[in-house]
Amino acid sequence: MNSILDEAVEREFIIKNPAVELAVPRSGKRITGVHLKLVQIPIVLFNLSDRDRLIVRMFLVLGLRPGELFAPRWNDKGQNSLRIDSSITDGIEVETKTEGSNSSAWLPVSIDTELEWWRSASKDTVPEAFIFPSARGTAINTNNFLFRVLKKAVKESGVAGVTHQMLRHTCSTYMAQITIVKDVQAHLRHTNAKTTLEHYIKSVPESVRMAVESLDHLLKSKPGVVAGGKAN
């Protein structure tokens, strides 16, 4: 419930999460907190398929909301950039909620390369096709990916409580360590920081590009994952 309310705040449906200060009963499961530790990221990535590992890496590095990551089509991908102008909500593609969310995400070199590998391995690469389609060619259901893919992959790893929101928090937490807050806001397209973002997010500034490249290097699994290859 806390994660759902966090997402509602993120989408500006509500102003504040009323459950943020509620105490959670202790249990025997290990809870990771609001973001993944660096040592946990390779564990999360290890049991994923090539496609799903790429998706999770994009969550971690690009900081996209789940509906934003599953909405782009091949004609949204440019050279080292991904246009974000729509989102998947309850299986329906809708325009992004605010002008601030309508933007382009910078793709670091390694992710851009892996996306091109994924394009070469995909069955449908027409411009209008989803980059990450479901088996039926429709947009991936965000909850299905969370419970059938992500949580299933980490179930036996000892990393508990992984959510889409946690991946976004991981992105913001580590990016804040390597660049200024303004760049983090631009990268995450936070619409509530109007004084700094109103004109800043229409393009991808050089400082943001450099920060995203550094973030990708920091969050890569060790040993590294190469395009189309399993983690060693």
N, C-alpha and C positions, 0 to 999 in steps of 0.2 A: 504493500500500500504506500509506503514511504517513497519507493521508486516511482510509482505512478504519479504521486503528487509532485515529486521533483520534476517529472516530465511536464506536468501541467503548468508549473511555474516557468519552465524553460520555454514553453510555447505561449506563455503569457495569457493562459486561460484563467489563472488565479495569480494573486500578487505574492502570497506567502504560503509555504507548506505548513499547514496546521499540525502536522505530525512530526515535525523536525526534532522536537525536544522530548518525544515520547520514549520511555525506556523500553528496550527490547529484552525479554527474559533470556537469561543465559542458557546456552544449550551445549551439547557436546561437540557441535560443529565449529570449525575454525572460521571466523569472520575476517575478511580482508580489509574492511573499512571502505572509504569512498573511492579509493583508487588502487590500482594494482602496483605492487612493488616491482622494481626492475627485475628481481630474481624470479618473480612469478610469471612474467610475460612469456619466456620460452616454454614454461609449463603449459600455459593456456594454448600456445600455438602448436605444440608438439603433436597432438592427436588430431589435428584438423587436416582435411584434404587440401590440395593445392589451392583450389578456388576459395574455400572457406578461410584458409590462412590469409589469403590476400584480402578478403573482405574485412577480417578482424584487424589486420595491419592498417587498413584504410580507416577503420573506426579509431584506432589508437593514434594515428599520425594526423589525420585530417580533422578529427574531432566532430565528425558529422553525426547528426541525429539519424536514427535508423531509417526513418521514412525518406530522408534526403539521400542516403547512400544507395537505396534500392530503386530510386526513381530515375537516375540518369540513363540515357540511351547513348548509343555509340556516337551520335551526332552532337552530344554534349561534351565529348572529350576532345580537347585540343592538345597541342604540344605542351606538356607539363602543366596542364590546367584542366579542371573539370567544372563545367557550368552547373550551378545549383539554382534552378528556377522553379522546381516543383518538388512535391513530397508525396509519399504514399501514406494514406490514412484509411484504415479499415478496408484495404484492398483497392481504394480509389485514388487515382492520381489527381492531386490538386495543386494549384499554384502556391508558392511559399506565402506564409501568412503576412509577412511584412516586406517592404522594399529593402530593408536592411538584410534580410535573409536571402534575397535574390542577388547572387554574387558568383564569383569563381573561386574555387579552392586551388591552391598551388599543389601540384603533384611533384614530390621529390623524384629524383632521377630513378631510383630503384623501383618505386611504385609505378612510375610511368612505363618503365621497361617491362615489369610484370604484367601490367594491363595490356600491353601490346602482345606479350606472350599469350595471355588469356584470349585476346581477340583471335589469334591464329588457331587456338584450340577450340573456339566456340563454333557451334553449328550455324547460328544465325548472326551475321555481322552486318546486316543492312543498317543504314543510318538510324532507322526508327526503332530498331530492336533494343530491348533492355540490355545493359552491360551484364547484369547478373539476373537472368530470368529464372523463373520457376520451371519445373518440368513441363508445364503447359505453355510456357512462353510468356506468362504474365509476370507481374512484379512479385518478388518474394514477399511473403507475409512476415512482418517483423517479429511477431510473437513466435511463429513457427521456427524462425532461425534461432531465436533466443533459446527456446526450450528443446528443440529437436537437434540442434547443431551445437551451439555454444555450451549450454549447460551440460549436455550429454558428453561433450569432449573433455570437460574438466571435472566430471563427477568423481573420477578415481584419482585425481591429481592432488587433492588436498587444498585446492583453491576454491573456497566457497563463496557463494553470494555474488557471482559475476552477473552483471546486467549491462544493457546498452549504455545506461547512464554512467556506470562505473568506467566504461571505456572512454567516454567523453571527458569524465573527470580526470582520468589518467593523462589524457592529452593535455588538458589545461594545466595540470599540476606540474608536469615536467617541462612544458614549454615555458612556464613562468620562471623556471630556473635558468633559462638560457637567453631570455629576451625581455623586453619591457612589457608592462601590462597592456599598453595600447596595441602592441602587435598581437598579443593573445586575444584581445577583444576582436580585432579585425579578422583573425584566423577563424574564430568561433562564430563570427557574425552576430554578436550580442546586440540586440536592438535596443536594450534599455540603457546603453551608454551613448546616448545621442550626441553629446557634446564632442566626443572623440571619433565616433563612427560615421556620422552623417555623410561626410564626403570621403572618408578614408577607405571604405570598403568597395568602392566602385571598380577599383583595379587591385592588383596584388602588389603592394610595395616591395621594393628590393629587400628591406629589412625583414619582412614577413617570409619571403622566399628563403632567405638564408637561415632564418629560425626554424622553418619547417624541415629544411635539409638536415640541420643539426638535430632536430627532434627525431627524425627518421633514423639517423645514425645511432642515437642514444637508445631508442626503443627496439632496435633490431634484435632478434633472437641471437644468442651466442651458443654455438657457431651460427654464422649467418645463413639466411635462407636465400637461395638463388631462384631466379625465375623458373618455374616449372619443376622445381626440385624439392625433395623432402628435407626436413631438418636433419642434420647429421647427428 
